[in-house]
Amino acid sequence: MSRSAVAAVARGLALAALLVLSPAQAARQRPNVVLIVTDDQDVFLGGMTPMKKTDALIAQMGVSFLNAYVPSALCCPSRASILTGKYPHNHHVVNNTLEGNCSSKSWQKIQEPNTFPALLKSMCGYQTFFAGKYLNELLFVITETESQSVFSQYGAEDAGGVSHVPPGWSFWYALEKNSKYYNYTLSVNGKARRHGENYSVDYLTDVLANMSLDFLEYKSNFEPFFMMISTPAPHSPWTAAPQYKNSFQNVSAPRNSNFNIHGKNKHWLIRQAKTPMTNSSIQFLDDAYRKRWQTLLSVDDLVEKLVKKLEVHGELDNTYIFYTSDNGFHTGQFSLPIDKRQLYEFDIKVPLLVRGPGIKPNQTNKMLVANIDLGPTILDIAGYDLNKTQMDGMSLLPLLRGDKNVTWRSDFLVEYQGEGYNGSDPTCPGLGPGVTHCFPDCVCEDSYNNTYACVRTMSASWDLQYCEFDDREVFVEVYNLTADPHQINNIAKTIDQEILEKMNYRLMMLQSCSGATCRTPGVFDPG
């Protein structure tokens, strides 16, 4: 038999062997990955309290990261950080506006081809699936002459419409515009599909669940897969599924020590909040809190269905499942009714649960991690050389495996560029121009000079946050979270000057870092 004939027979035998492999055997060649991202779920939303199934299926079967953060507490820049593994100053999505690079043509041209899903598909041979909210946000602007909606989101005409399918996705089911539960449009591989208000076929969280199950049923069994499921919950309008509308009737927003108090010695935007809040504001935020919990019950069902499907297909033991949120949320802290985009723990700290091969059950981890680590981690799982990327994050894989003597970061960067317009809110003229997201009692949640950068640092010896605002005041906030976990007392004027200088220097280093220089843990001892 000739050499070429032998080679042909060998290829045939190899193909035959593949064809007789069970789906589970074929999948074991490389691990699969599922990433579930909720919208506006902070760890202070009762932690995982309303999500019993998720807690049992992921947290109890894997690891819960107790100090997981986002580098920007807002949808678009945070989601861009997840996809790129970069800080906002490197992916240049700084807020939710097109001017802030949210879902812009520049983002699509420069950053989208280098996201981790694009690398998974093109370099690692993964089949990739996306369902849900991509880069979406709706900014409602009120000026002296008119009110208008500024669309800065996937599906908008200025961002290419629903026909734009970002590189790296084998299957694409993306929500047009911002979070909704009924009466929305999905881009199904670039084609618009309209949904109405029939619960059984249109409730978005359930639709995402069903699409995910269909993918698992009909995908190729001979390639590993990556799934990203991005739910609308618990983002507004907080529309619960019918069976959950009466849940948690006795639940109210947490009354921590920073609830409904004046934010003294803080940036002016925090100081302007009315204290104490009106009874109507408190009733509103309590109602919002309950509704947010109610929407998460459908996410809980999604997680259960997904895990059961993986188990039935024999793929659960070879699949990593990550559960997190794009940012946190506040409900009444420092008398701010509801929103995010502030520098405090309630807005930047998020849940992060992971289960998968080699991860021991019932573990907790106190290391300081961030959502810029998700992309590098998933690429590391796929076997990709992280040195070939320009990502700022670090792979969590050594932490997931419980490796000893892991060199890890002791700090990371938080940064945000405020939104705001020249016009004034006609219902709140005393606040002047540049404020946005104002409530009827004239408490505004953002402004053009709500622009800040922070270094959040943590070790066995210290737990600190240092922030500088880019405004005329050059306002500084510093918190010792060991003594003051709810960040009530700004110690910027009383802390040792040498510590301030060290933290200022470290902040400058992080603001200028890129790629490997961000991944290298800084030697930082505030004293």
CORDA-V893768 format. One line per field, one symbol per residue. phi: phi as a letter, one per 20 degrees, with the letter a starting at -180 (. if undefined). Layout:
BEGIN
phi=???
END
This chain:
BEGIN
phi=.ffffffffffffffffffeffgfffffgbfeccddcecmdefeemldgfdfffffedffdbcdeecdcdfbebgffffffffemcfgfdemedbedffemfleffgffeegfdfffffgfeddmeecccbpeddcaddedddfdadbddecafnfgfdnmfffdgfodfcccdffmegbdclccdeelndfceddcegfccfggffffffffffffdffedcfccccddeffefgeleffgfdfdfmfeecfgeffeflcfefldggffffffcfffgfffffffffffffgffffffgfgffffffffffemdffdcecdcbcfaeadcnflmegbrcmdeegfddecfbdbcrgneffldccdfecbffefggffffgfnefffeddfeedfegfffemgelfecfdbbddbbdfercffdffecffemfndbleegemedebafdedbbcddcbbfdbbccccceebfflfcccceffebfeledfdgedfggffgfffffffffffdfbmffeffgfeccfn
END
